[in-house]
Amino acid sequence: MNNPALVIAIHGTRSAEGQAVGRALTQRVAAMLSDVDVRDAYVELDTPTIADALASALETQPDRRAVVVPLMLGQGGHVLEDIPEAVAEGRARVGSATVITTPHLGPDSRLRAAVIERVAAQLGDWTPEQVGVVFLGRGCSVTRANADHARLTRVVGEEGGYGFTVPAYIQVVRPSLIDALNQLKAVGFQRIVIAPNYMFPGRLQNSAAKQAADWATNHGIEVRLADVIGDCDALAEVVVDRYRTGAAKASAGRRGLHTSSGEGSPMYLAGLDLRGRRVLMAGAGTVAARRVPALLAAGADLHVVALAACPDLEAWASGGALTLELRPVKESDVEGARYAIAATDDPDANAMVADACEARGIFCVRADRSDAGTARTPATGTFEGLTVGVIGDRVPHRSKRARDAAVAAIASL
């Protein structure tokens, strides 16, 4: 049986150097997977597009199976919308096919180690304790992705042993690179290293270099810019691991155990009677808040555990509609629950909740990784006593459009 093809979904750049690094990484991955058809594809600014590369790969596969690995460090708009939509388009061109889109790369320990190695290459006669480090991310319009970067800053700072580590973003949001440099100056650091948390050279790195040089000249403080993660074994190994996990799912789909083909979702649709039954919600942010009204309307005995809560959840708790505990979620919190939703900002906490539920036979939704939970929240709509639910293929906008179309069709009957 042939192995599924691998399509590496890269952001894309107009920089010739950045393009060369992306293609070199693809070749490195291909060398590690010598029996796999490995292709690069791009969200924007370069070709082939993801849809084109995926359709071409599927057409050459006898059993039309492929794995798409988003080469993204954070869960921004490209991961949540652009890549899933491009995958859906590419798959639609060839008809029935099995395509698994893996999770993005995230804060893998090997990538953190690569960043720390690049900082070490800039230290020279400086010791880690003497330097202030700016952990520089891309920045995007998705709050959660920016929060993930800020959280990762603390981890990298502790693992690297630096004197002080602050987050910054090269675009879209603040604190900017200049903000972070000013912060390190204000607390007394005269030795600063900028650690880019992105993969390829290009516009972002060039902008960081210019801003750092100008700021250093104006303030008389030495600033050194570390290299991007780039084409390296660590990054290639993470991609290979994502592929192998996805390939196992694609192979299971071929045997009828899991499928992302045109045959529909592998999930079994059912309605839950939650009246008076305990439901655990781990997390109390905006994602969690969107789930609360339907749970309360269903009569669930809702218990929420989170480090902090958004205003809506605090209001529901104050009114007695649910119970809220502001503390870290624990494995024991799942005891007695009939259903659970893991929607914290910490993937490890979500995984702990999901694992605890699995051990106890409790269905659990993972808001950060739907494929890692045992239940999924459908896109729902109602009309005159009827409820319509759509469980899709991790393309949220497509599920919502299907939901809306179904409600409109019912209304026209």
N, C-alpha and C positions, 0 to 999 in steps of 0.2 A: 504494500500500500504506500502510495506517495505521501510525503510529509506535506502539511499545509504550507502554502506560500507565506512569506513574511513581508509585510509592508510597513516600513518605518515612517511614521508621520512626523515630519520635521517642520518647524515653524517656517523657515525660508528666509533668505536675505538677498539683497542685491550685491553684497560684497563678494568679490571673486574669491578672496581668501576664505570667507565664511562658507561659501559654496564648496570649495575644495575640501575643507575640513569635514563638512557633512557627508560628502561622497566617500572620503577616506574612512569615516566611521562605518558607513554602510559596507565597505569592502572588508573592514576588520570583522564585523559581525558575520559577513558571508563566509569568511575564512574559518570562523568558529562553528558555523553551521553548513558544512560543506555539502550536505545532502538536501539543502533547502533553497528554494528560489527566493532570494532576498532582494527587495527593491526599496529604493528611497522614494519618498513622495513629500509634497510640500503644501502647507496650508495656504501660503501666499508668497509672492515675490520670486518664485522659482517654479520650474516644471520638472517632472510631471505633477499634476494635481493628484490629490489622494484618490479622488473618484476615478481618474484615468488609470493610475497605477494599479488600483485594486481590480478594476474591471479587466485590465490586461492580464493580471496575475491569475484571476479566476478562470479566464478563458483558456489558459494554458494548462490548467489543472484538470485531470480526468474526472475527479470527484468534486471539483469546485469548492475547495476549502482554503481559507486564508485566515491569518492572524494579523491584526493591525496593532502596532505598539505606538502609542503617542509619546514622542520624544519630548516630553514636557516635564519640568520640575514641579510646577504648581498646577492646581486645578482651576484654571481661569476659563475665560470664554471659549478658547480654542478647544479645550478638553470637554467642556460641558455642551457646546453647541456646534462649533464649526466642524470638528472631526467627526462626530456622530452623523451629522447631516451629509458630509462628503462620503462617509462609508455607506450610508443608506442609498445615496445616488449611485455609487459604483456598483453595489450589489444589485440594484434594480436593473441595471443594464444587461445583466447576464441571466436574469430569472432566478430560479431556485439555486441557492448557494448557502454554505455555512461560513459565516464570518464572525470571528470572536475579536472584539476590541478589548484590549487589556486595560487595567488601570494605568494612569500616568506614572512616571518614575518615582515621584515623591521623595521624601527625605531618606533615601536608602543610605545605610552606613558607609557603603563603598564610595558614594558620591560625596558624602561629608568628608571622608578621608582624603579624597582627591582635592577638595578645596583647601584643606589644612596643609596638604603637601605643597600646593601652589603658594600659599602664604609663607611656608617655611623657606621656599626658594628665594623669597624676597627679604628675609630677615638679615642675612649677612652676619654682622657682628652684634645685631640686636638680639635680645632674648625675648621669648614670648611674653613674659611678664612686663616688659618695658613698653610694649606696643599697644596702641589702641587700634582696633580693627573695625572697619566699616564693612558689614556684610551686605553686599549690594545686589538687590534683585531687580527684575524687569519692571515690576509694578503693573497692575491691571485694574480693570473696573470691577472685578469680583472681589468683594471684601474678604471673603474667606481665604482666597489665595494669598492676599497681602498679609492676613493674620497668620497663616501658616508660615510665611517667610519670617515674620517677626518672632514667632515661637522657635523656629529653627535657628535663629540667631543665637539664642541662649544656649542651645545644644552645642553649636559649633564653637562658641566662646569657651564653654567649659571643657570640651574635648581638646581644644587647641591650647588651653591654659593661658589665654591672653589677658593683659591687664584690664581691658574693658572692651566690650564688643557691642556695637549698636547697629540696628537695621537701617537700611535706606533703600530707596527705589530710584531708578534712573529715569522713569517716566510715569505719567498719569497721576500718581499719588505722592504724598509726603509722609515721612521726612525724605527730602531730597538728599542727594549726595552732599551738597553744600551744607544743608542742615546738619547732617551727621558729622561732617568735618568740624563745623563750628562747635558742636556739642563736645567732641573729644578735646578740642582746644580749651574749651571752658573748664573742663575738669583737669587740665594740666598736662595732657599728652603732647610730647614733642616728636614722637616717632609714631607714624600712622601707616597702616597697610590697608589697602582696599581689596577685599576678597569678592570677586564677581561670582554670583550664584546663577550663572547662565552658561550655555554650552559652547557657543561659537563666536569667533571674532567678527567684527562688523561695526555697524553704526553705534550700537550701545557701548562697546568697548572704546571706540574712538572718542565718543562723547565723554566717557568717564575719564579717559586720559587727559583730554583738554581741560575739563573742569578741575581735575586734581592739580595739574601743572599750574594753572592760573591761580588757584587758591593758595598753593604752596608758596608761589612767588610773592603774593600779597601779604602772607602771614609769617613768612620766614620759618616755616615748619616743614620738615622733610616728609613727603608722602610718596609711598611706593605702591604701584598698581600690580597686583598679582595677575597671572594668566587666567583665562577662562578654563573651564573644565576640559573642553576640547576632545579631540579624537584620542582615546586612551582605552586600555584594557578594562578599567573599572566601569566606565560607561557602557562599553560593549557587553560586559558580563551581565549588567543589569538588564539590558535589552534582551540578551539571550535567555535569561531567567524568565522574563515576562513572556517571551515567545513560547518557551517550553510549557509553561502553565496554560497559556492560551491554546497551544496545539493539542494538549491533552483534552481540553474541553471540546475542541473542534472534532477530535477523533470520537469522543463520546457521542457527539451530535450525529455523526455518521452512523453510529449504531442505534440511533433513536433515543439516546439518553439525554441529550442536550442539543438544542439547535437554535441557531440564529437565522434560519432560512426563511423563505417566504411562507412556511407552513404555520407560522404563528409563534407566540411565546411558549416556552416550555412550562410556565407556571400554570397551576390549576386554580381557576377562578372559583371563589366561594364567598358567601356572605357570612360574617361573624356576628353572632348575638353577644354583644359585650355588656348588656344591661347588668349592672351590679357586679361585674367581674373586674378584678384588678388588672390594670394595664400600667406597665412601667414605661416612662419616657426618660431616657438618659440624655440630658441636654435641654437647655431652655432658651435657645437663641431664636432667630427668625425662622429657620427651617423647622424647628420643633413647633413653634407657634402656629405655623400653617396647618399642622396636623391636629391641633387641639380642638377647634370647633366641631369637626366631624366626630371626634372621639366623644366629646361631651354630648353631642346630639344623639349618639348611639347609646348613651347611658353608662359609659365606662366609669369605673372607679379609678380615676387617673391619679397616679403618683409620679411626680417629677423630681428628679435629682440632678443638680447641676451646680457648677461653681458660681455661676451668676445667671441672672434671668433678665430677659427683655421686658419692657414695661407691660406688654399685653399679658404675659404669663404672670407677672406680679399681680396684676389687676384680677385675673381669674382666681389666683390663690387667695387674695384678700377677700374676695367675694364668696369664698368657700366652694367654688366649683371644682377645685382640685387641691391636692396637697403638694407643697413645694418644700424641698430641703436643699439648702445651699451648702453643698459639700461635694467632695469627689465621689463618683459612683463606685459602688463596691459589688463584688460578685454576689453577695448575699441579697442585694436589692431585687434580684429576679425571683426570689422565693415567693411562691404564691401567685405570681403573675400568670395570666392566661395568654398574654400577648405583650410584646415589647418593641420599642423603637429606640435604636441607638443613634442619637443625633448630636453627639458632642463634637467639639472641635478637635478632639484628640483621637486619631485613628486607633491607637493602642487601647484606649478606653472603649471605643466602639467594638473592637475585636474581642475584648474581654467580656463585654455584655453578650455579644453574639455567641461566644463559646460557652458561657454559663447557661444561656438559654438552650443551646443545642444539647448540652449534657442533661438538661432537665425536661426535654421534649416540649419546649416553649417556642412558638413561632416568633421570629425576630426580624425586623426590618433594619437594615443598615443604611442610613441616609448617605454616608460617604461612599459606600461601595455596594451597590444593589446586588451584585453577583456574589457577595460574601454573606448575605443574609439568607434566611429560609422563607422570607415573605417579601412582597413588594407592595408599595402603596400605589393603587391605580389612579389614573386621571379620571375623576368622576364628574358626572353632571346629572341633574334631576329634571323631571318634567311630569307634573300631575301624578305624583305618587310613584313614579318609576325612577330607578337609579341606574345609570349607565356607567360601567367601568371599563377602562382600557388599560391593559398592561402591554407595553411595547418593548422595543429593543434598545432602550437607553438613549433614545432620541426624544427628549422631553417635548419639544415643539410639535413633533409628528404625533405623539400620543394625544396632546391637547387638541390638535386639529381633528384627529379622528373622533375624540370625545365630542367636540362641538358639532361635527357632522352627524354623529349618531343622535344627539339630542335634537338637532334640527329635523332630522328625518322622522323621529318619533312625533315631533310637534306637527308635522305635515300630514300625519295619518288621519 
